């Protein structure tokens, strides 16, 4: 029972036939080829599949594909503007805030959504926000520093 | 894994009719934050998903004439960020803020959270401490039940297969009251091992009364009635708080699972009840988590 849905992905209008009850993650990776949304735990625990829906971070493994209709979806591939990295992407590079890199797209999109909701966060709020996603390599400290550098700029 | 039919009606009546048509073979989707996981894990295999996301009647949040009305599809994020909820119902706002990952607060809803009644969910104890009523729509119209009668068992509620929560009604707490929600969990993304919601009313003697609701320490979140009873019209003292903790621990009927043993959960109740009462006494901004 596929249905046609129209939405925007990374600024581009698309119309796709999707399986409505499947996760958005499948659409983003398998139909749109945007592999920055990672297939991690697929059970809403790790956050590696995080994308933005109308600017808000969601886990695409638990977001119904049909609900993309009319929405603006942003993946890590769409975060840069006119060839310039998002300040968070630049800060992650500057602070070396990655090791294996698997969680990084989700972390950056999580941080983007968080800073939209909380433009002037405290260090404690930043730490708590990044705790929403799992990273098994970095120990989080450089990621916290990178987000602090953007938030406190 | 079979692919369920998918319906996204715009009217509440259609959603109820669809649930009725599928018998107990359909699942209503609120925020989907638990249901999508259960689908992935094969814990449920419904014939249909009834997506409630387009039903305007389930949205909305208003505080007036002494009652807060919160639509079932209101997100946890909206509750966490609402200035009026934060000032009038800090117990609920803190429970919303305590819900694990940010993405789940962004998508998860109060109605979905309560209807799932997961062990260690944060909002249910707050709804209990606040004496919420739950408005439920079914084929014969609506009914409303006290929140204490809503949670009936482990991951179970009084909802029939063709019923949906439409709204929560929360009476404004009395003047000179303050509340808090205290969560104990090992990681930021986890459910509470134990979560305690309290609402205090101050009186001439010190404490007029306290409402104490506990999640994670029994098949259903519950009000610790014996602990509440000994806190009626008492002077504020460490001894009284300690006794309340002991009684609440005795009232709990926790189970062991991979997160914590029954014994540990009971111990946490004993320690956290006094701590939550102190945090509430310190004011509405008392530590949430």
Interface residues (C-beta under 8 A of the other chain):
Chain A: X1 X3 X19 X20 X21 X22 X23 X42 X43 X44 X45 X47 X50 X56 X57 X58 X59 X61 X62 X63 X64 X66 X67 X110 X113 X114 X117 X128 X129 X131 X132 X133 X134
Chain B: X3 X4 X5 X6 X8 X29 X32 X33 X36 X37 X39 X40 X41 X49 X51 X53 X77 X81 X100 X101 X102 X103 X104 X106 X107 X187 X188 X189
